[in-house]
Amino acid sequence: MLIIGIILFGLLAGAIAQLLVGKSGTGIDWTLAFVAGVIGSFVGGLVISLLAGDGLALRPSGIIGSIAGAIIVTALWSWWRTRSASTAD
Protein backbone atom coordinates (compact mmCIF):
# COMPACT_ATOMS: atom_id res chain seq x y z
CA MET A 1 0.00 0.00 0.00
CA LEU A 2 2.92 2.34 0.73
CA ILE A 3 4.27 1.90 -2.80
CA ILE A 4 0.91 2.89 -4.32
CA GLY A 5 0.82 5.95 -2.07
CA ILE A 6 4.34 6.95 -3.11
CA ILE A 7 3.48 6.57 -6.79
CA LEU A 8 0.26 8.58 -6.49
CA PHE A 9 1.94 11.32 -4.45
CA GLY A 10 4.80 11.37 -6.98
CA LEU A 11 2.31 11.87 -9.81
CA LEU A 12 0.64 14.68 -7.88
CA ALA A 13 3.95 16.39 -7.07
CA GLY A 14 5.08 16.06 -10.69
CA ALA A 15 1.82 17.51 -12.01
CA ILE A 16 2.05 20.43 -9.57
CA ALA A 17 5.65 21.00 -10.66
CA GLN A 18 4.64 21.12 -14.33
CA LEU A 19 1.88 23.60 -13.59
CA LEU A 20 4.26 25.83 -11.61
CA VAL A 21 7.11 25.63 -14.10
CA GLY A 22 4.75 26.10 -17.05
CA LYS A 23 6.32 23.32 -19.08
CA SER A 24 3.82 23.39 -21.88
CA GLY A 25 0.44 24.72 -22.77
CA THR A 26 -0.72 21.33 -24.06
CA GLY A 27 -1.44 19.83 -20.66
CA ILE A 28 0.41 17.56 -18.29
CA ASP A 29 2.95 15.05 -19.56
CA TRP A 30 2.14 12.18 -17.18
CA THR A 31 5.37 10.32 -17.90
CA LEU A 32 7.40 13.37 -16.92
CA ALA A 33 5.08 13.94 -13.96
CA PHE A 34 5.72 10.40 -12.73
CA VAL A 35 9.50 10.52 -13.16
CA ALA A 36 9.93 14.05 -11.80
CA GLY A 37 7.53 13.38 -8.96
CA VAL A 38 9.12 10.15 -7.81
CA ILE A 39 12.71 11.39 -8.15
CA GLY A 40 11.85 14.79 -6.68
CA SER A 41 9.85 13.24 -3.87
CA PHE A 42 12.60 10.82 -2.99
CA VAL A 43 15.51 13.24 -3.13
CA GLY A 44 13.82 16.49 -2.11
CA GLY A 45 11.50 14.99 0.46
CA LEU A 46 14.19 12.87 2.05
CA VAL A 47 16.77 15.65 2.20
CA ILE A 48 14.39 18.29 3.57
CA SER A 49 12.86 15.89 6.11
CA LEU A 50 16.26 14.87 7.39
CA LEU A 51 17.54 18.46 7.53
CA ALA A 52 14.42 19.57 9.42
CA GLY A 53 14.92 16.75 11.92
CA ASP A 54 11.60 15.07 11.09
CA GLY A 55 13.20 11.76 10.17
CA LEU A 56 11.30 9.62 7.71
CA ALA A 57 7.84 10.51 9.02
CA LEU A 58 5.35 12.20 6.72
CA ARG A 59 5.55 15.85 7.71
CA PRO A 60 4.90 19.16 5.92
CA SER A 61 8.64 19.69 5.45
CA GLY A 62 8.88 16.47 3.43
CA ILE A 63 5.85 17.37 1.33
CA ILE A 64 7.29 20.80 0.55
CA GLY A 65 10.65 19.21 -0.22
CA SER A 66 8.97 16.70 -2.53
CA ILE A 67 7.28 19.41 -4.55
CA ALA A 68 10.48 21.50 -4.62
CA GLY A 69 12.45 18.48 -5.83
CA ALA A 70 9.87 17.78 -8.53
CA ILE A 71 10.03 21.43 -9.65
CA ILE A 72 13.82 21.21 -9.95
CA VAL A 73 13.66 17.95 -11.92
CA THR A 74 10.96 19.35 -14.23
CA ALA A 75 12.87 22.60 -14.81
CA LEU A 76 16.09 20.72 -15.56
CA TRP A 77 14.26 18.38 -17.96
CA SER A 78 12.65 21.32 -19.79
CA TRP A 79 16.00 23.11 -20.01
CA TRP A 80 17.72 19.98 -21.34
CA ARG A 81 14.99 19.37 -23.95
CA THR A 82 15.13 22.94 -25.29
CA ARG A 83 18.95 22.86 -25.27
CA SER A 84 19.14 19.58 -27.20
CA ALA A 85 16.44 20.75 -29.63
CA SER A 86 18.32 23.97 -30.37
CA THR A 87 21.65 22.19 -30.92
CA ALA A 88 20.01 19.68 -33.28
CA ASP A 89 19.03 22.46 -35.70
N, CA, C and O atoms as a GROMACS GRO file, in nm:
protein
  356
    1MET      N    1   0.082  -0.119   0.000
    1MET     CA    2   0.000   0.000   0.000
    1MET      C    3   0.086   0.126   0.000
    1MET      O    4   0.050   0.226  -0.060
    2LEU      N    5   0.202   0.120   0.068
    2LEU     CA    6   0.292   0.234   0.073
    2LEU      C    7   0.344   0.269  -0.066
    2LEU      O    8   0.356   0.386  -0.100
    3ILE      N    9   0.376   0.167  -0.145
    3ILE     CA   10   0.427   0.190  -0.280
    3ILE      C   11   0.324   0.262  -0.365
    3ILE      O   12   0.359   0.354  -0.439
    4ILE      N   13   0.198   0.223  -0.356
    4ILE     CA   14   0.091   0.289  -0.432
    4ILE      C   15   0.078   0.434  -0.388
    4ILE      O   16   0.059   0.523  -0.471
    5GLY      N   17   0.088   0.459  -0.258
    5GLY     CA   18   0.082   0.595  -0.207
    5GLY      C   19   0.197   0.680  -0.257
    5GLY      O   20   0.177   0.796  -0.293
    6ILE      N   21   0.317   0.622  -0.261
    6ILE     CA   22   0.434   0.695  -0.311
    6ILE      C   23   0.416   0.728  -0.458
    6ILE      O   24   0.447   0.839  -0.501
    7ILE      N   25   0.368   0.634  -0.536
    7ILE     CA   26   0.348   0.657  -0.679
    7ILE      C   27   0.243   0.765  -0.702
    7ILE      O   28   0.263   0.855  -0.783
    8LEU      N   29   0.132   0.757  -0.630
    8LEU     CA   30   0.026   0.858  -0.649
    8LEU      C   31   0.072   0.995  -0.602
    8LEU      O   32   0.043   1.095  -0.669
    9PHE      N   33   0.143   1.003  -0.490
    9PHE     CA   34   0.194   1.132  -0.445
    9PHE      C   35   0.299   1.185  -0.541
    9PHE      O   36   0.307   1.306  -0.564
   10GLY      N   37   0.381   1.095  -0.598
   10GLY     CA   38   0.480   1.137  -0.698
   10GLY      C   39   0.413   1.196  -0.821
   10GLY      O   40   0.459   1.297  -0.874
   11LEU      N   41   0.305   1.132  -0.866
   11LEU     CA   42   0.231   1.187  -0.981
   11LEU      C   43   0.174   1.325  -0.948
   11LEU      O   44   0.180   1.416  -1.031
   12LEU      N   45   0.120   1.339  -0.829
   12LEU     CA   46   0.064   1.468  -0.788
   12LEU      C   47   0.172   1.575  -0.779
   12LEU      O   48   0.152   1.687  -0.826
   13ALA      N   49   0.285   1.542  -0.718
   13ALA     CA   50   0.395   1.638  -0.706
   13ALA      C   51   0.449   1.676  -0.844
   13ALA      O   52   0.480   1.792  -0.869
   14GLY      N   53   0.461   1.579  -0.934
   14GLY     CA   54   0.508   1.606  -1.070
   14GLY      C   55   0.412   1.693  -1.148
   14GLY      O   56   0.454   1.780  -1.224
   15ALA      N   57   0.282   1.669  -1.131
   15ALA     CA   58   0.182   1.751  -1.201
   15ALA      C   59   0.184   1.894  -1.147
   15ALA      O   60   0.175   1.989  -1.224
   16ILE      N   61   0.196   1.909  -1.016
   16ILE     CA   62   0.205   2.043  -0.957
   16ILE      C   63   0.330   2.114  -1.008
   16ILE      O   64   0.327   2.233  -1.039
   17ALA      N   65   0.440   2.041  -1.017
   17ALA     CA   66   0.565   2.100  -1.066
   17ALA      C   67   0.550   2.148  -1.210
   17ALA      O   68   0.598   2.257  -1.244
   18GLN      N   69   0.484   2.070  -1.295
   18GLN     CA   70   0.464   2.112  -1.433
   18GLN      C   71   0.376   2.236  -1.442
   18GLN      O   72   0.399   2.323  -1.525
   19LEU      N   73   0.274   2.242  -1.358
   19LEU     CA   74   0.188   2.360  -1.359
   19LEU      C   75   0.264   2.484  -1.312
   19LEU      O   76   0.244   2.593  -1.366
   20LEU      N   77   0.350   2.469  -1.212
   20LEU     CA   78   0.426   2.583  -1.161
   20LEU      C   79   0.537   2.626  -1.255
   20LEU      O   80   0.563   2.745  -1.270
   21VAL      N   81   0.603   2.530  -1.318
   21VAL     CA   82   0.711   2.563  -1.410
   21VAL      C   83   0.655   2.614  -1.542
   21VAL      O   84   0.719   2.693  -1.611
   22GLY      N   85   0.534   2.569  -1.578
   22GLY     CA   86   0.475   2.610  -1.705
   22GLY      C   87   0.540   2.542  -1.822
   22GLY      O   88   0.571   2.605  -1.923
   23LYS      N   89   0.561   2.410  -1.808
   23LYS     CA   90   0.632   2.332  -1.908
   23LYS      C   91   0.573   2.344  -2.047
   23LYS      O   92   0.645   2.366  -2.144
   24SER      N   93   0.443   2.330  -2.056
   24SER     CA   94   0.382   2.339  -2.188
   24SER      C   95   0.236   2.378  -2.174
   24SER      O   96   0.175   2.359  -2.068
   25GLY      N   97   0.183   2.433  -2.278
   25GLY     CA   98   0.044   2.472  -2.277
   25GLY      C   99  -0.048   2.359  -2.322
   25GLY      O  100  -0.170   2.378  -2.329
   26THR      N  101   0.008   2.242  -2.354
   26THR     CA  102  -0.072   2.133  -2.406
   26THR      C  103  -0.126   2.041  -2.299
   26THR      O  104  -0.197   1.945  -2.330
   27GLY      N  105  -0.096   2.068  -2.174
   27GLY     CA  106  -0.144   1.983  -2.066
   27GLY      C  107  -0.028   1.920  -1.991
   27GLY      O  108   0.086   1.963  -2.004
   28ILE      N  109  -0.060   1.820  -1.914
   28ILE     CA  110   0.041   1.756  -1.829
   28ILE      C  111   0.095   1.632  -1.899
   28ILE      O  112   0.020   1.546  -1.944
   29ASP      N  113   0.227   1.624  -1.906
   29ASP     CA  114   0.295   1.505  -1.956
   29ASP      C  115   0.306   1.409  -1.838
   29ASP      O  116   0.390   1.429  -1.750
   30TRP      N  117   0.223   1.305  -1.835
   30TRP     CA  118   0.214   1.218  -1.718
   30TRP      C  119   0.339   1.134  -1.698
   30TRP      O  120   0.371   1.096  -1.585
   31THR      N  121   0.411   1.104  -1.805
   31THR     CA  122   0.537   1.032  -1.790
   31THR      C  123   0.639   1.118  -1.717
   31THR      O  124   0.705   1.073  -1.623
   32LEU      N  125   0.651   1.244  -1.760
   32LEU     CA  126   0.740   1.337  -1.692
   32LEU      C  127   0.692   1.364  -1.550
   32LEU      O  128   0.774   1.377  -1.459
   33ALA      N  129   0.561   1.372  -1.531
   33ALA     CA  130   0.508   1.394  -1.396
   33ALA      C  131   0.545   1.279  -1.304
   33ALA      O  132   0.582   1.301  -1.188
   34PHE      N  133   0.537   1.157  -1.354
   34PHE     CA  134   0.572   1.040  -1.273
   34PHE      C  135   0.720   1.041  -1.238
   34PHE      O  136   0.757   1.026  -1.121
   35VAL      N  137   0.805   1.057  -1.338
   35VAL     CA  138   0.949   1.052  -1.316
   35VAL      C  139   0.995   1.167  -1.226
   35VAL      O  140   1.067   1.146  -1.128
   36ALA      N  141   0.953   1.289  -1.260
   36ALA     CA  142   0.993   1.405  -1.180
   36ALA      C  143   0.936   1.396  -1.040
   36ALA      O  144   1.004   1.433  -0.943
   37GLY      N  145   0.815   1.349  -1.027
   37GLY     CA  146   0.753   1.338  -0.896
   37GLY      C  147   0.820   1.236  -0.807
   37GLY      O  148   0.846   1.263  -0.690
   38VAL      N  149   0.850   1.120  -0.862
   38VAL     CA  150   0.912   1.015  -0.781
   38VAL      C  151   1.056   1.053  -0.745
   38VAL      O  152   1.097   1.040  -0.630
   39ILE      N  153   1.133   1.100  -0.844
   39ILE     CA  154   1.271   1.139  -0.815
   39ILE      C  155   1.273   1.260  -0.722
   39ILE      O  156   1.347   1.262  -0.624
   40GLY      N  157   1.191   1.359  -0.752
   40GLY     CA  158   1.185   1.478  -0.668
   40GLY      C  159   1.136   1.447  -0.528
   40GLY      O  160   1.188   1.501  -0.431
   41SER      N  161   1.036   1.361  -0.518
   41SER     CA  162   0.985   1.324  -0.387
   41SER      C  163   1.090   1.249  -0.306
   41SER      O  164   1.107   1.273  -0.187
   42PHE      N  165   1.159   1.159  -0.371
   42PHE     CA  166   1.260   1.082  -0.299
   42PHE      C  167   1.374   1.172  -0.253
   42PHE      O  168   1.407   1.175  -0.134
   43VAL      N  169   1.434   1.243  -0.346
   43VAL     CA  170   1.551   1.324  -0.313
   43VAL      C  171   1.512   1.446  -0.230
   43VAL      O  172   1.565   1.467  -0.121
   44GLY      N  173   1.420   1.527  -0.281
   44GLY     CA  174   1.382   1.649  -0.211
   44GLY      C  175   1.315   1.622  -0.079
   44GLY      O  176   1.350   1.684   0.022
   45GLY      N  177   1.220   1.531  -0.078
   45GLY     CA  178   1.150   1.499   0.046
   45GLY      C  179   1.241   1.440   0.151
   45GLY      O  180   1.231   1.475   0.268
   46LEU      N  181   1.328   1.351   0.110
   46LEU     CA  182   1.419   1.287   0.205
   46LEU      C  183   1.518   1.389   0.261
   46LEU      O  184   1.539   1.394   0.382
   47VAL      N  185   1.578   1.469   0.175
   47VAL     CA  186   1.677   1.566   0.220
   47VAL      C  187   1.614   1.669   0.313
   47VAL      O  188   1.669   1.696   0.420
   48ILE      N  189   1.502   1.727   0.274
   48ILE     CA  190   1.439   1.830   0.357
   48ILE      C  191   1.390   1.770   0.489
   48ILE      O  192   1.406   1.833   0.594
   49SER      N  193   1.333   1.652   0.486
   49SER     CA  194   1.286   1.589   0.610
   49SER      C  195   1.401   1.563   0.706
   49SER      O  196   1.390   1.587   0.827
   50LEU      N  197   1.512   1.514   0.653
   50LEU     CA  198   1.626   1.487   0.739
   50LEU      C  199   1.690   1.614   0.792
   50LEU      O  200   1.733   1.620   0.907
   51LEU      N  201   1.698   1.718   0.708
   51LEU     CA  202   1.754   1.846   0.753
   51LEU      C  203   1.665   1.912   0.858
   51LEU      O  204   1.716   1.978   0.948
   52ALA      N  205   1.535   1.897   0.846
   52ALA     CA  206   1.442   1.957   0.942
   52ALA      C  207   1.434   1.875   1.071
   52ALA      O  208   1.374   1.920   1.168
   53GLY      N  209   1.493   1.758   1.072
   53GLY     CA  210   1.492   1.675   1.192
   53GLY      C  211   1.365   1.594   1.208
   53GLY      O  212   1.338   1.544   1.317
   54ASP      N  213   1.285   1.581   1.101
   54ASP     CA  214   1.160   1.507   1.109
   54ASP      C  215   1.179   1.357   1.088
   54ASP      O  216   1.086   1.279   1.110
   55GLY      N  217   1.297   1.317   1.046
   55GLY     CA  218   1.320   1.176   1.017
   55GLY      C  219   1.246   1.134   0.891
   55GLY      O  220   1.232   1.213   0.798
   56LEU      N  221   1.199   1.013   0.890
   56LEU     CA  222   1.130   0.962   0.771
   56LEU      C  223   0.979   0.969   0.783
   56LEU      O  224   0.908   0.912   0.700
   57ALA      N  225   0.929   1.037   0.883
   57ALA     CA  226   0.784   1.051   0.902
   57ALA      C  227   0.728   1.148   0.798
   57ALA      O  228   0.799   1.237   0.749
   58LEU      N  229   0.602   1.131   0.767
   58LEU     CA  230   0.535   1.220   0.672
   58LEU      C  231   0.501   1.350   0.744
   58LEU      O  232   0.411   1.354   0.828
   59ARG      N  233   0.572   1.454   0.710
   59ARG     CA  234   0.555   1.585   0.771
   59ARG      C  235   0.545   1.690   0.660
   59ARG      O  236   0.580   1.662   0.546
   60PRO      N  237   0.498   1.810   0.693
   60PRO     CA  238   0.490   1.916   0.592
   60PRO      C  239   0.624   1.949   0.528
   60PRO      O  240   0.629   1.984   0.410
   61SER      N  241   0.733   1.939   0.603
   61SER     CA  242   0.864   1.969   0.545
   61SER      C  243   0.898   1.872   0.432
   61SER      O  244   0.956   1.911   0.331
   62GLY      N  245   0.862   1.746   0.449
   62GLY     CA  246   0.888   1.647   0.343
   62GLY      C  247   0.800   1.668   0.222
   62GLY      O  248   0.843   1.646   0.108
   63ILE      N  249   0.676   1.710   0.246
   63ILE     CA  250   0.585   1.737   0.134
   63ILE      C  251   0.635   1.857   0.054
   63ILE      O  252   0.636   1.853  -0.069
   64ILE      N  253   0.675   1.962   0.123
   64ILE     CA  254   0.729   2.080   0.055
   64ILE      C  255   0.857   2.045  -0.019
   64ILE      O  256   0.878   2.089  -0.132
   65GLY      N  257   0.943   1.966   0.044
   65GLY     CA  258   1.066   1.921  -0.022
   65GLY      C  259   1.038   1.835  -0.144
   65GLY      O  260   1.111   1.842  -0.243
   66SER      N  261   0.934   1.754  -0.138
   66SER     CA  262   0.897   1.670  -0.253
   66SER      C  263   0.855   1.755  -0.371
   66SER      O  264   0.898   1.730  -0.484
   67ILE      N  265   0.773   1.854  -0.346
   67ILE     CA  266   0.728   1.941  -0.455
   67ILE      C  267   0.845   2.023  -0.508
   67ILE      O  268   0.858   2.042  -0.629
   68ALA      N  269   0.931   2.074  -0.418
   68ALA     CA  270   1.048   2.150  -0.462
   68ALA      C  271   1.141   2.063  -0.546
   68ALA      O  272   1.193   2.108  -0.648
   69GLY      N  273   1.162   1.939  -0.504
   69GLY     CA  274   1.246   1.848  -0.583
   69GLY      C  275   1.186   1.819  -0.720
   69GLY      O  276   1.258   1.813  -0.819
   70ALA      N  277   1.054   1.802  -0.726
   70ALA     CA  278   0.987   1.778  -0.854
   70ALA      C  279   0.997   1.901  -0.944
   70ALA      O  280   1.011   1.887  -1.066
   71ILE      N  281   0.988   2.020  -0.886
   71ILE     CA  282   1.003   2.143  -0.965
   71ILE      C  283   1.144   2.150  -1.024
   71ILE      O  284   1.160   2.185  -1.141
   72ILE      N  285   1.244   2.118  -0.945
   72ILE     CA  286   1.382   2.121  -0.995
   72ILE      C  287   1.402   2.020  -1.106
   72ILE      O  288   1.463   2.052  -1.208
   73VAL      N  289   1.352   1.898  -1.088
   73VAL     CA  290   1.366   1.795  -1.192
   73VAL      C  291   1.293   1.836  -1.320
   73VAL      O  292   1.345   1.819  -1.430
   74THR      N  293   1.172   1.892  -1.306
   74THR     CA  294   1.096   1.935  -1.424
   74THR      C  295   1.165   2.050  -1.495
   74THR      O  296   1.172   2.051  -1.618
   75ALA      N  297   1.217   2.147  -1.420
   75ALA     CA  298   1.287   2.260  -1.481
   75ALA      C  299   1.414   2.214  -1.553
   75ALA      O  300   1.443   2.261  -1.663
   76LEU      N  301   1.489   2.124  -1.491
   76LEU     CA  302   1.609   2.072  -1.556
   76LEU      C  303   1.575   1.993  -1.683
   76LEU      O  304   1.645   2.004  -1.784
   77TRP      N  305   1.468   1.915  -1.678
   77TRP     CA  306   1.426   1.838  -1.796
   77TRP      C  307   1.384   1.932  -1.909
   77TRP      O  308   1.422   1.910  -2.024
   78SER      N  309   1.308   2.035  -1.877
   78SER     CA  310   1.265   2.132  -1.979
   78SER      C  311   1.385   2.205  -2.038
   78SER      O  312   1.392   2.225  -2.159
   79TRP      N  313   1.479   2.244  -1.952
   79TRP     CA  314   1.600   2.311  -2.001
   79TRP      C  315   1.680   2.219  -2.093
   79TRP      O  316   1.726   2.262  -2.198
   80TRP      N  317   1.695   2.092  -2.054
   80TRP     CA  318   1.772   1.998  -2.134
   80TRP      C  319   1.704   1.973  -2.269
   80TRP      O  320   1.772   1.964  -2.372
   81ARG      N  321   1.572   1.961  -2.269
   81ARG     CA  322   1.499   1.937  -2.395
   81ARG      C  323   1.513   2.054  -2.490
   81ARG      O  324   1.535   2.033  -2.610
   82THR      N  325   1.500   2.178  -2.441
   82THR     CA  326   1.514   2.294  -2.529
   82THR      C  327   1.658   2.310  -2.575
   82THR      O  328   1.682   2.354  -2.688
   83ARG      N  329   1.754   2.276  -2.490
   83ARG     CA  330   1.895   2.286  -2.527
   83ARG      C  331   1.929   2.185  -2.635
   83ARG      O  332   1.998   2.218  -2.732
   84SER      N  333   1.882   2.061  -2.620
   84SER     CA  334   1.914   1.959  -2.720
   84SER      C  335   1.838   1.983  -2.850
   84SER      O  336   1.886   1.948  -2.957
   85ALA      N  337   1.719   2.043  -2.840
   85ALA     CA  338   1.644   2.075  -2.963
   85ALA      C  339   1.711   2.189  -3.040
   85ALA      O  340   1.711   2.189  -3.163
   86SER      N  341   1.767   2.285  -2.968
   86SER     CA  342   1.832   2.397  -3.037
   86SER      C  343   1.967   2.358  -3.095
   86SER      O  344   2.008   2.416  -3.196
   87THR      N  345   2.038   2.263  -3.037
   87THR     CA  346   2.165   2.219  -3.092
   87THR      C  347   2.146   2.122  -3.209
   87THR      O  348   2.236   2.103  -3.290
   88ALA      N  349   2.027   2.061  -3.219
   88ALA     CA  350   2.001   1.968  -3.328
   88ALA      C  351   1.973   2.042  -3.458
   88ALA      O  352   1.984   1.984  -3.566
   89ASP      N  353   1.936   2.169  -3.448
   89ASP     CA  354   1.903   2.246  -3.570
   89ASP      C  355   2.022   2.284  -3.649
   89ASP      O  356   2.010   2.349  -3.752
   0.00000   0.00000   0.00000
